[in-house]
Amino acid sequence: MKKVALTVAVLTLGLAACQPKAEDNNTVADNTADVAANTADVAANAADNALDAAGNAVENAGNAVDNASNAVANAADNTTNAH
């Protein structure tokens, strides 16, 4: 009978040790909320970076058009001055 009582006591203590603690659950919930907020920030930053890159691409395209226009004008001037 003592052996059964001891086994029950050990199992009870073991199960009690495995029970989740309220503080741990709150920490997990807080960490989950932090991860969600950080993920939203990362997504917002990625969107901002994509918009900046698109703006830069448009500006670069405009510069390329200006450069091509200048090259045509220079070629015309060179042709005129060659005679």
KAGI-V596270 format. One record per residue. SS is DSSP state (H for helix, E for strand, - for the rest). Layout:
# KAGI-V596270
ss
SS
SS
This chain:
# KAGI-V596270
ss
-
H
H
H
H
H
H
H
H
H
H
H
H
H
H
H
H
H
-
-
-
H
H
H
H
H
H
H
H
H
H
H
H
H
H
H
H
H
H
H
H
H
H
H
H
H
H
H
H
H
H
H
H
H
H
H
H
H
H
H
H
H
H
H
H
H
H
H
H
H
H
H
H
H
H
H
H
H
H
H
H
H
-
